[in-house]
Amino acid sequence: MGKQSVLKCDFLQGAVNHRLRFGGGRGQHLPKAVGMKGGQSPTIIDATAGLGRDAFLLASLGSQVTLIERSDTIHELLAAGMESARQAGGQHKDIIDRMTLIHGDSIALLPHMKADVVLVDPMHPPRQKSALVKAEMRAIRDIVGVDQDQQLLIETALAMAAKRVVLKWPAKAAPLAGLRPASHQIIGKSIRYDVFMTG
C-alpha cells in the first residue's frame, strides 16, 4: 500500500461532498475561471485530473467534463471513486454521468480532441515555506513526480481549446516562464487561476 494508502478518491463524503452541498455553486472561483456565466455550461477537459475533485465540481454545475490522467496509480483510484459514486445513484450518479475518464498523456491526446475549455493543474512547485504540504499532496507528488512538461502541456492546450485555457497555480507563485501573459486572473487565498482566452 505505502503512499497509496493515504490516498482515496471519495466523491460521496468528506470535503468533496461538503463542497457539493455548501460550496457556493457557480459563484466559486473555478466556475468563474472556466466561464460559467449566464447559464453557460462549457465543455471542459481536465488535462491533469488527479483525484477528480475539480472535475466533479464542474460536472455538478452542468458541464460535460473529460478527465485525462496519465499515472496508472492515480487513474485506478479515480476510476474506483467514480464507480462508487455511480453506484450510489441519485445526484452523484447524475454528476458522474457527465464525467468521462481517459487514461493517457494529455500532450498526445489533446490535439485530437475538442472542448471549450482546458483546465491544467500541474504539480505545483515545492513551497518555499517550511510548513509541510499535507500528507495527501505529498503522496500524490511521490507517485507522479514533478511535471517537467507542464509548459508544453499548456501550449498544447492553447492550440486546441475553443474558448480558454485555465491554469490552476499557487496564488503567490511566479507565472510559468515562457508562457504569454494570462488574459486575466482570479486570485484566492492560496490558489489563483490564470485564464488564457483563445477564442
Secondary structure, 3 states (H helix, E strand, C coil): CHHHHHCCCCCCCHHHHHHHHHCCHHHCHHHHHHCCCCCCCCCEEECCCCCCHHHHHHHHCCCCEEEEECCHHHHHHHHHHHHHHHHHCHHHHHHHCCEEEEECCHHHHHHHCCCCEEEECCCCCCCCCCCCCCHHHHHHHHHHCCCCCHHHHHHHHHHHCCCEEEEEEECCCCCCCCCCCCCEEEECCCEEEEEEECC
